[in-house]
Amino acid sequence: MKLRRTLAIVSALIVSASVFSACSDSTGSSSSPSAETSTSAQAETTAPQEAPPAPEGYNVSALAATDKAVDEEALSESLTSVGNPTAMQAKMKKALAGEKTTVAYLGGSITEGFSAGPEKCYAKESFNRFKAAFGGGDNIQYVNAGISGTPSKLGNLRLQRDILSKDPDICFIEFAVNDARDTDHRAAYESIVRDLIEKDVAVVLLFSRTDSGYSAQDQMKEIGAYYNVPMISYADGLTYMLDNKKIAWSDFSSDNTHPNLRGHAIVADMICNYFKEAFAAAPEAYTYPTAPLSIMVQQGMQMFENKDIEPEDSGSWFTGSDVSFFKQGWTYDAKGDNKPLIFKFRGKFAHIVYKESNDKSYGKIKVKVTVDGEEYDTQTISSYKESGWGNPVAVQIGMQASEKDYVVEISMDEGCETDHAQILAIAHN
């Protein structure tokens, strides 16, 4: 067991009564029972100091590991950092007091529950146990914003619609197997972290891995350390279990990426271990880094669908799209007339989200961007990809240091006038 675990347990005995207002005022007492007299004289003994009682409503047993393979060392390996516990403790206190407390999860297909389903995925399992541990009332609410195929670049665009609009108190972020190890994904990931912290959300970073060991967690750990937020690496905990023959990959996953039912339960165990450790940790002041690590952060992104923005001209595009969670986009009519879909807005960074498909009838999209009346860029984007499955893809189409007037014209590329395409959303800050 690592030293921090021992220290955390000691800290729990010292601070739990003062950190949470729901604690009893009783601090325990020591007593010295009378020395017993016998033919063999016994030394007087002193009763040990009693630990303060747990706050009313707190049920630590709900956070115990449920899988024998997730031993203390595996749990320790998975807990990269408790981070500054003060924000999380405030939310736990809120839940125990019976106030509305929303626990949200933002990520890709692992978070959505692929291979396990919405009721048995790690998100719902860990939420259920958090709820049981911290009061069990209907005041503790759940938001799962996992969408298959989402990396940080799309997650940042979805943040307002799918997370911040739900007024979360706690938010887990899971993108480590969907993100590339590059500056664009790194900046998008940091943007999510900053936006959540600035909205008084207790942020927890969750790192996944594939069978081959791929994970973008190293760049994410740098961000987590910079902001001193909690980090749970089920990648590291799982690697420990695999290396020590406690489980095989096939016990954890039925493919090369997604946890199966047992895998989701293991991830939930690691999250619940974090909850227990965060509850026990000594509170401390938090200093928010005002300067970001990346100069490319794109905070405050807003994603606009057809219910949110009126095109300047709909051209040959009609409203509606058929991608899960993106039903309010625009679809090209494929009649060959090829009149552009035109948007006008004011912003700094600009993106579009389009449907990627392995249907060869999906063609190339041309995106022409004008900024403050001058031509800025023209991109050609192929909406056909052999590995596509109707997934949403975000692509940046503009970047300015300050707000500018954008005109975005979207049409089919030359030779693709009778092909299909869908624009799922447009986004800017």
C-alpha positions as CSV (number, residue, x, y, z in Angstrom):
1,M,0.0,0.0,0.0
2,K,1.4,3.4,-0.9
3,L,2.2,5.9,1.8
4,R,-0.5,8.4,0.6
5,R,-3.1,5.8,1.4
6,T,-1.9,5.5,5.0
7,L,-1.7,9.3,5.3
8,A,-5.2,9.6,3.9
9,I,-6.7,7.3,6.5
10,V,-5.0,9.2,9.3
11,S,-6.2,12.5,7.8
12,A,-9.7,11.1,7.7
13,L,-9.7,10.6,11.4
14,I,-8.5,14.2,12.0
15,V,-10.5,16.2,9.5
16,S,-13.7,14.5,8.7
17,A,-15.6,16.2,11.5
18,S,-14.4,19.6,10.5
19,V,-14.7,19.3,6.7
20,F,-18.3,18.3,6.6
21,S,-20.9,20.3,8.5
22,A,-23.1,17.2,8.8
23,C,-20.5,15.7,11.2
24,S,-21.5,15.1,14.8
25,D,-20.0,17.5,17.3
26,S,-18.7,14.5,19.3
27,T,-15.0,14.1,19.1
28,G,-14.7,11.0,21.3
29,S,-12.8,10.8,24.5
30,S,-10.1,8.9,26.2
31,S,-10.7,7.2,29.6
32,S,-8.5,5.4,32.1
33,P,-10.3,2.5,33.6
34,S,-9.5,1.6,37.2
35,A,-6.6,-0.8,37.6
36,E,-7.7,-4.2,38.3
37,T,-6.3,-5.9,41.4
38,S,-5.4,-9.5,41.2
39,T,-2.8,-12.0,42.5
40,S,-0.8,-11.2,39.4
41,A,-0.7,-7.4,39.4
42,Q,-1.8,-5.9,36.1
43,A,-0.7,-2.6,34.7
44,E,-3.3,0.1,34.3
45,T,-4.4,0.4,30.6
46,T,-5.8,3.4,28.7
47,A,-8.6,3.0,26.2
48,P,-7.6,4.0,22.6
49,Q,-8.8,7.4,21.3
50,E,-12.1,6.9,19.4
51,A,-12.4,8.1,15.8
52,P,-15.0,10.8,15.2
53,P,-18.2,9.4,13.8
54,A,-18.8,9.6,10.1
55,P,-21.2,12.3,8.9
56,E,-24.8,11.4,9.0
57,G,-25.8,9.8,5.7
58,Y,-22.3,8.8,4.7
59,N,-22.0,5.1,3.8
60,V,-18.4,4.3,3.1
61,S,-19.2,0.6,2.5
62,A,-20.9,1.6,-0.8
63,L,-17.5,2.6,-2.1
64,A,-15.7,-0.7,-1.4
65,A,-14.2,-2.6,-4.3
66,T,-16.4,-5.3,-5.7
67,D,-13.9,-7.3,-7.8
68,K,-11.3,-9.3,-6.1
69,A,-8.8,-8.5,-8.8
70,V,-9.0,-4.9,-7.9
71,D,-6.7,-5.2,-4.8
72,E,-5.2,-2.3,-2.9
73,E,-2.2,-2.1,-5.1
74,A,-4.3,-2.0,-8.3
75,L,-6.4,0.8,-6.7
76,S,-3.3,2.7,-5.7
77,E,-1.9,2.3,-9.3
78,S,-5.1,3.7,-10.7
79,L,-5.2,6.8,-8.5
80,T,-2.7,9.0,-10.3
81,S,-3.6,11.9,-8.0
82,V,-6.3,13.0,-5.6
83,G,-5.5,16.5,-6.7
84,N,-6.8,19.4,-4.6
85,P,-9.8,17.7,-2.8
86,T,-11.6,20.9,-1.7
87,A,-13.9,21.2,-4.7
88,M,-15.0,17.6,-4.6
89,Q,-15.5,17.7,-0.8
90,A,-17.8,20.7,-1.2
91,K,-19.9,18.7,-3.6
92,M,-20.0,15.7,-1.3
93,K,-21.1,18.0,1.5
94,K,-23.8,19.4,-0.7
95,A,-25.1,15.9,-1.5
96,L,-25.1,14.9,2.2
97,A,-27.0,18.1,3.0
98,G,-29.8,17.0,0.6
99,E,-29.1,19.7,-1.9
100,K,-29.4,19.1,-5.6
101,T,-26.0,17.6,-6.8
102,T,-25.5,16.6,-10.4
103,V,-22.7,14.1,-11.4
104,A,-21.9,14.2,-15.1
105,Y,-19.7,12.2,-17.4
106,L,-18.3,13.5,-20.7
107,G,-16.6,11.1,-23.1
108,G,-16.8,8.7,-26.0
109,S,-18.2,5.2,-26.5
110,I,-16.7,3.9,-23.3
111,T,-18.6,6.5,-21.3
112,E,-21.7,6.0,-23.4
113,G,-21.6,2.3,-22.3
114,F,-20.7,0.4,-25.4
115,S,-20.6,-3.3,-24.5
116,A,-22.3,-2.8,-21.2
117,G,-25.4,-0.7,-21.8
118,P,-26.7,2.4,-20.1
119,E,-27.5,0.8,-16.7
120,K,-24.3,-1.3,-16.3
121,C,-21.7,1.1,-17.7
122,Y,-19.0,2.5,-15.4
123,A,-20.6,5.9,-15.3
124,K,-24.0,4.6,-14.0
125,E,-22.3,2.1,-11.7
126,S,-20.0,4.7,-10.1
127,F,-22.9,7.2,-9.9
128,N,-25.2,4.7,-8.2
129,R,-22.5,4.0,-5.6
130,F,-21.7,7.7,-5.1
131,K,-25.4,8.3,-4.5
132,A,-25.6,5.4,-2.0
133,A,-22.5,6.7,-0.2
134,F,-23.5,10.3,0.1
135,G,-27.1,10.3,1.2
136,G,-28.9,8.1,-1.3
137,G,-31.6,10.8,-2.1
138,D,-33.2,11.9,-5.3
139,N,-31.3,15.2,-4.9
140,I,-28.3,13.4,-6.4
141,Q,-28.7,13.4,-10.2
142,Y,-27.0,11.8,-13.2
143,V,-25.9,13.0,-16.6
144,N,-24.2,10.7,-19.1
145,A,-22.9,12.7,-22.1
146,G,-20.9,9.9,-23.6
147,I,-21.2,9.8,-27.4
148,S,-19.4,7.2,-29.5
149,G,-16.6,8.6,-31.7
150,T,-16.1,11.7,-29.6
151,P,-12.5,13.0,-29.0
152,S,-11.7,16.2,-27.1
153,K,-12.1,18.4,-30.2
154,L,-15.7,17.4,-30.5
155,G,-16.2,17.2,-26.7
156,N,-15.2,20.8,-26.4
157,L,-17.9,21.8,-28.9
158,R,-20.5,19.6,-27.1
159,L,-19.6,20.9,-23.6
160,Q,-22.2,23.7,-23.4
161,R,-25.1,21.7,-24.9
162,D,-24.4,18.4,-23.2
163,I,-22.8,19.3,-19.9
164,L,-22.9,22.9,-18.8
165,S,-26.6,23.3,-19.7
166,K,-27.3,20.6,-17.0
167,D,-25.7,22.7,-14.3
168,P,-23.3,19.9,-13.1
169,D,-21.5,19.8,-9.8
170,I,-19.0,17.1,-10.7
171,C,-17.8,16.1,-14.2
172,F,-15.6,13.2,-15.3
173,I,-13.8,13.6,-18.6
174,E,-12.8,10.4,-20.6
175,F,-11.1,10.8,-24.0
176,A,-7.7,9.1,-23.7
177,V,-8.3,6.4,-26.4
178,N,-10.1,8.8,-28.8
179,D,-7.6,11.7,-28.7
180,A,-4.5,11.9,-30.8
181,R,-1.2,12.9,-29.1
182,D,-1.1,16.3,-30.8
183,T,-1.4,19.9,-30.0
184,D,-5.0,20.3,-31.3
185,H,-6.4,17.6,-29.0
186,R,-4.3,18.8,-26.1
187,A,-5.6,22.3,-26.5
188,A,-9.2,21.1,-26.8
189,Y,-8.8,19.0,-23.7
190,E,-7.4,21.8,-21.7
191,S,-10.2,24.1,-22.9
192,I,-12.8,21.6,-21.4
193,V,-10.9,21.5,-18.1
194,R,-10.7,25.3,-17.8
195,D,-14.3,25.9,-18.7
196,L,-15.5,23.4,-16.1
197,I,-13.2,24.8,-13.3
198,E,-14.3,28.3,-14.1
199,K,-18.0,27.2,-13.8
200,D,-17.3,25.8,-10.3
201,V,-17.5,22.2,-11.4
202,A,-15.4,19.6,-9.6
203,V,-13.4,18.1,-12.5
204,V,-12.1,14.5,-12.5
205,L,-9.9,13.2,-15.3
206,L,-10.3,9.5,-16.3
207,F,-7.7,7.8,-18.5
208,S,-8.4,4.7,-20.6
209,R,-6.2,2.5,-22.7
210,T,-6.5,0.0,-25.6
211,D,-5.3,-3.7,-25.7
212,S,-2.2,-2.5,-27.5
213,G,-1.5,0.0,-24.7
214,Y,-2.4,3.2,-26.6
215,S,-3.5,6.1,-24.5
216,A,-3.2,9.9,-24.7
217,Q,-3.0,10.0,-20.9
218,D,0.6,11.4,-20.8
219,Q,-0.4,14.7,-22.3
220,M,-3.6,14.7,-20.2
221,K,-1.6,14.0,-17.0
222,E,0.5,17.2,-17.6
223,I,-2.7,19.2,-17.8
224,G,-4.2,17.5,-14.7
225,A,-1.0,18.2,-12.7
226,Y,-1.0,21.9,-13.8
227,Y,-4.6,22.4,-12.6
228,N,-4.1,20.1,-9.6
229,V,-7.3,18.2,-10.4
230,P,-8.0,14.5,-9.6
231,M,-6.7,11.9,-12.0
232,I,-7.8,8.3,-12.3
233,S,-5.9,6.1,-14.7
234,Y,-7.8,2.9,-15.2
235,A,-5.1,2.4,-17.8
236,D,-2.4,2.2,-15.1
237,G,-4.5,0.1,-12.8
238,L,-5.4,-2.3,-15.5
239,T,-1.8,-2.5,-16.7
240,Y,-0.8,-3.5,-13.2
241,M,-3.5,-6.2,-13.1
242,L,-2.5,-7.5,-16.5
243,D,1.2,-7.5,-15.8
244,N,0.6,-9.4,-12.5
245,K,-1.7,-12.0,-14.1
246,K,-4.6,-11.0,-12.0
247,I,-6.8,-10.8,-15.1
248,A,-6.4,-11.3,-18.8
249,W,-7.4,-8.6,-21.4
250,S,-10.3,-10.9,-22.4
251,D,-11.6,-10.7,-18.8
252,F,-11.8,-6.9,-19.1
253,S,-12.9,-6.4,-22.8
254,S,-14.4,-8.3,-25.7
255,D,-12.6,-6.2,-28.3
256,N,-9.4,-4.1,-28.3
257,T,-10.9,-1.0,-26.5
258,H,-14.3,-1.2,-24.8
259,P,-14.7,-2.7,-21.3
260,N,-17.2,-5.5,-21.0
261,L,-19.6,-5.8,-18.1
262,R,-16.8,-6.9,-15.7
263,G,-14.5,-4.2,-17.2
264,H,-17.0,-1.5,-16.5
265,A,-17.4,-2.7,-12.9
266,I,-13.6,-2.6,-12.5
267,V,-13.5,1.0,-13.7
268,A,-16.3,1.9,-11.3
269,D,-14.3,0.3,-8.4
270,M,-11.4,2.6,-9.3
271,I,-13.6,5.6,-9.4
272,C,-15.2,4.7,-6.0
273,N,-11.8,4.3,-4.5
274,Y,-11.1,7.9,-5.6
275,F,-14.3,9.1,-3.9
276,K,-13.3,7.4,-0.7
277,E,-9.8,8.9,-0.8
278,A,-11.1,12.4,-1.7
279,F,-13.5,12.3,1.2
280,A,-10.7,11.5,3.6
281,A,-8.1,13.9,2.3
282,A,-7.1,17.1,4.2
283,P,-8.7,20.1,2.6
284,E,-6.4,22.8,1.2
285,A,-6.7,26.2,-0.5
286,Y,-6.8,26.1,-4.3
287,T,-5.0,28.5,-6.7
288,Y,-6.4,28.5,-10.2
289,P,-3.7,29.0,-12.9
290,T,-5.0,32.0,-14.8
291,A,-2.7,31.4,-17.8
292,P,-3.3,28.3,-19.9
293,L,-0.6,25.8,-20.8
294,S,-1.6,26.1,-24.5
295,I,-2.0,29.3,-26.5
296,M,-4.5,27.4,-28.6
297,V,-7.2,27.0,-25.9
298,Q,-10.7,27.5,-27.2
299,Q,-12.9,28.2,-24.3
300,G,-16.6,29.1,-24.5
301,M,-17.3,27.2,-27.6
302,Q,-21.0,27.1,-28.6
303,M,-22.4,24.5,-31.0
304,F,-25.3,25.6,-33.2
305,E,-27.8,23.3,-34.8
306,N,-30.8,24.2,-37.0
307,K,-32.9,25.1,-33.9
308,D,-30.2,27.5,-32.8
309,I,-29.1,29.4,-35.9
310,E,-30.8,30.5,-39.1
311,P,-28.6,30.2,-42.2
312,E,-28.2,33.3,-44.4
313,D,-29.2,31.0,-47.2
314,S,-30.2,27.3,-47.1
315,G,-29.3,26.7,-50.7
316,S,-29.6,23.1,-51.7
317,W,-29.7,21.9,-48.1
318,F,-32.8,21.0,-46.0
319,T,-33.1,20.8,-42.3
320,G,-32.6,17.5,-40.5
321,S,-29.9,14.8,-40.1
322,D,-29.8,11.2,-39.1
323,V,-26.8,10.9,-36.7
324,S,-27.5,9.8,-33.2
325,F,-27.5,12.9,-30.9
326,F,-27.2,15.1,-34.0
327,K,-30.7,15.0,-35.5
328,Q,-30.9,18.8,-36.1
329,G,-28.4,19.4,-38.8
330,W,-28.6,20.1,-42.5
331,T,-28.7,17.5,-45.4
332,Y,-27.7,18.1,-49.0
333,D,-30.5,17.3,-51.4
334,A,-28.2,15.4,-53.8
335,K,-30.1,16.7,-56.9
336,G,-27.1,18.3,-58.5
337,D,-28.1,22.0,-58.1
338,N,-25.4,22.5,-55.5
339,K,-26.4,25.9,-54.1
340,P,-24.3,26.7,-51.0
341,L,-25.5,26.6,-47.4
342,I,-24.4,30.0,-46.0
343,F,-23.8,31.1,-42.4
344,K,-22.9,34.4,-41.0
345,F,-21.7,35.0,-37.4
346,R,-19.1,36.8,-35.3
347,G,-16.5,34.8,-33.5
348,K,-12.9,33.8,-33.0
349,F,-12.4,30.1,-33.6
350,A,-14.9,28.4,-35.9
351,H,-15.7,24.7,-36.6
352,I,-18.1,22.6,-38.5
353,V,-19.4,19.1,-37.5
354,Y,-20.2,16.7,-40.3
355,K,-21.3,13.1,-40.8
356,E,-18.6,10.6,-41.7
357,S,-19.8,7.5,-43.6
358,N,-18.5,4.4,-45.2
359,D,-21.3,4.7,-47.8
360,K,-19.6,5.6,-51.1
361,S,-22.5,7.9,-52.0
362,Y,-21.1,10.4,-49.5
363,G,-18.9,12.9,-51.3
364,K,-16.5,15.7,-50.7
365,I,-17.7,18.9,-49.1
366,K,-16.2,22.3,-50.0
367,V,-16.1,24.9,-47.2
368,K,-15.2,28.5,-48.2
369,V,-14.6,30.9,-45.3
370,T,-14.5,34.7,-45.5
371,V,-13.4,36.8,-42.6
372,D,-14.1,40.6,-42.3
373,G,-14.9,40.6,-46.1
374,E,-11.6,39.0,-47.2
375,E,-11.2,35.4,-48.3
376,Y,-9.6,33.4,-45.5
377,D,-9.6,29.8,-46.6
378,T,-11.2,27.0,-48.7
379,Q,-11.1,23.4,-47.5
380,T,-12.2,20.2,-49.1
381,I,-13.4,17.6,-46.7
382,S,-14.2,14.0,-47.6
383,S,-17.4,12.8,-45.8
384,Y,-16.7,9.3,-47.0
385,K,-14.2,7.2,-45.1
386,E,-13.9,3.4,-45.2
387,S,-13.8,3.2,-41.4
388,G,-16.7,5.6,-41.0
389,W,-19.9,4.5,-39.4
390,G,-22.1,7.5,-39.4
391,N,-20.1,9.2,-36.7
392,P,-19.8,13.0,-36.1
393,V,-16.5,14.6,-36.9
394,A,-15.4,18.2,-36.0
395,V,-13.0,20.1,-38.2
396,Q,-11.7,23.6,-37.5
397,I,-12.4,26.1,-40.3
398,G,-11.2,29.4,-38.8
399,M,-8.9,30.9,-36.1
400,Q,-8.7,34.5,-35.1
401,A,-7.1,36.3,-32.2
402,S,-10.2,38.4,-31.7
403,E,-13.8,38.3,-32.8
404,K,-14.3,38.8,-36.5
405,D,-17.2,38.6,-38.9
406,Y,-17.4,35.2,-40.6
407,V,-19.2,34.1,-43.8
408,V,-19.1,30.3,-44.3
409,E,-20.3,28.8,-47.6
410,I,-20.7,25.0,-47.7
411,S,-21.3,23.2,-50.9
412,M,-20.3,20.0,-52.6
413,D,-17.0,19.8,-54.3
414,E,-16.7,19.6,-58.1
415,G,-17.8,16.2,-59.4
416,C,-19.7,15.5,-56.2
417,E,-22.9,17.4,-57.0
418,T,-25.1,14.3,-56.8
419,D,-23.5,12.8,-53.8
420,H,-24.7,12.9,-50.2
421,A,-23.5,14.9,-47.2
422,Q,-24.7,16.2,-43.9
423,I,-23.6,19.1,-41.8
424,L,-24.5,18.3,-38.2
425,A,-23.6,21.6,-36.5
426,I,-21.5,24.8,-36.8
427,A,-19.6,26.1,-33.8
428,H,-17.7,29.1,-32.7
429,N,-16.7,31.1,-29.6
